[in-house]
């Protein structure tokens, strides 16, 4: 199984992605055969700062769990209103 196929299972989830020229925390929006769409989260403000389209073959590492990811989920969840 290729990484792009596996990432399809994790669309709309928060994660850390490291690629050839950088790495960021964010939310995976779309995973296709040739690229992924990834919304980067500014850790300080917990706001989406940009959307990246990353060629799938350039991805080196993906972290889906861990304490940093849990903190991001908690911060984003606390901003959800019950309106």
PAFILUM-936181 format. One record per atom (N, C-alpha, C, CB): residue in one letter; x, y negated, z. Coordinates in steps of 0.1 Angstrom, whole numbers, plus 5000, padded with zeros to 4 digits. Glycine has a CB too. Example, Ala and Ser with C-alpha at 12.3 -4.5 7.8 and 13.67 -1.06 7.14 Angstrom:
<nuros>
A513250575078;A512350455078;A513250335078;A511350455090;S512850225071;S513750115071;S512950005079;S514150065057;
</nuros>
This chain:
<nuros>
X500850125000;X500050005000;X500949885000;X499050005012;X500549784992;X501349654991;X500849565002;X501149594977;X501749465006;X501349365016;X500149285012;X502549275018;X500049245000;X498849164996;X497549244998;X499049124981;X497549374995;X496349454998;X496049465012;X496649594992;X497049485021;X496849495035;X496349355041;X498149535042;X496849245036;X496449115041;X494949085038;X497349005035;X494449155028;X493049135024;X492149165036;X492649225012;X492549265045;X491849305057;X491849195067;X492449435062;X492749105067;X492949005077;X492548865073;X494349005082;X491748845062;X491348715058;X490448655069;X490448725045;X490548525070;X489848445080;X490348475095;X488348465079;X491548515096;X492148535109;X493348455111;X492448685112;X493748425123;X494848345126;X496148435127;X494748265139;X497248375122;X498448455122;X499648365120;X498448565111;X500848425121;X502048355117;X502648425105;X503148355129;X502948345095;X503448395082;X504848335080;X502548375070;X505848415077;X507148365074;X507448405059;X508248435083;X507848305052;X508248335038;X509648285035;X507148265028;X510048295023;X511448265019;X511948125024;X511648275004;X511148025023;X511547885026;X511047835039;X511247795014;X510247905046;X509647855059;X508847955066;X508947735056;X508047905076;X507147985083;X506247895091;X507948085093;X504947935092;X503947855099;X502847935105;X503347755089;X502247875115;X501047935121;X499847885114;X500947905136;X498847965112;X497647915105;X496548025104;X497947865092;X495647995094;X494548085091;X494648135077;X493248015094;X494648265075;X494648315061;X493248305055;X495048465062;X493148235044;X491848205038;X491548315027;X491848065032;X492548335019;X492448425008;X493748505005;X491948354995;X493648635002;X494748714998;X494448774985;X495048815009;X495248744975;X495048804961;X496348874957;X494748694951;X496348924945;X497449004940;X498648914938;X497049074927;X498448794934;X499648714931;X499948604941;X499448654917;X498948564949;X499148454959;X498248474971;X499048314953;X498548404982;X497648384993;X497348244995;X498248455006;X496248215001;X495848075005;X495848075020;X494448034999;X496647975025;X496847975040;X496747835045;X498348035042;X495847815055;X495647685061;X496647675073;X494147665066;X497547585072;X498547565083;X497947485094;X499747485077;X498247525107;X497747455119;X498847385125;X497147555129;X498647255128;X499647175135;X499447215150;X499447015134;X500547275156;X500447335169;X500147225180;X501747405172;X500647105178;X500447005188;X499046945188;X501446885185;X498446925176;X497146865176;X496046975174;X497046765165;X496447095170;X495447205168;X494547175156;X494747245180;X494947095147;X494247055135;X494847125123;X494146905133;X494047145112;X494647195100;X495447085093;X493547255090;X496647105090;X497546995085;X497647005069;X498847005091;X497547125064;X497747145050;X497247285045;X499147115045;X497047295033;X496747435027;X497847465018;X495347435019;X498447585020;X499547635011;X499047755003;X500647685020;X499547754991;X499347874982;X500747934981;X498747834967;X500948054986;X502248114987;X502248244978;X502548155001;X503148254969;X503348374961;X503548494970;X504448354951;X502748594968;X502748714976;X504148774977;X501848814971;X504948774967;X506248844967;X507248764975;X506748854953;X506948644980;X507848564988;X507648575003;X507748414984;X506648645007;X506348665021;X507248765027;X504848705023;X507848735038;X508848815044;X508248885057;X510048745048;X507448815064;X506948865077;X505548805080;X507948835089;X504748885086;X503348845091;X503148895105;X502248895081;X502848805114;X502548835128;X501148805131;X503448765138;X500348915134;X498848895136;X498548885150;X498149015129;X499248945159;X498948935173;X500048875181;X498749075179;X499948865194;X500948805202;X500448685210;X502148755194;X501248635220;X500848535229;X500648405222;X501848515240;X501448365212;X501248245205;X499948245197;X502448215195;X499648355190;X498448365182;X497248355191;X498448495174;X497348415203;X496248415212;X495948275217;X496448505224;X497048195219;X496948055224;X496247975213;X498247995227;X496547995201;X495947925190;X494447955189;X496647955176;X494148075190;X492748125190;X491948055202;X492548275191;X492548055213;X491947995225;X491647845223;X492748015238;X492647775218;X492547635215;X491447605205;X493947575210;X491447675194;X490447645184;X489047685189;X490747735171;X488947795197;X487647835202;X487147735212;X487747965209;X487947665219;X487547565229;X486947445223;X488647535239;X487347425210;X486747305203;X485447335196;X487847265193;X484947455196;X483747495190;X482547445199;X483547645187;X481647365194;X480547325202;X479347415201;X480147175198;X478447405210;X477347495210;X476047425204;X477047545224;X476247325196;X475147255190;X474447325180;X475647125184;
</nuros>
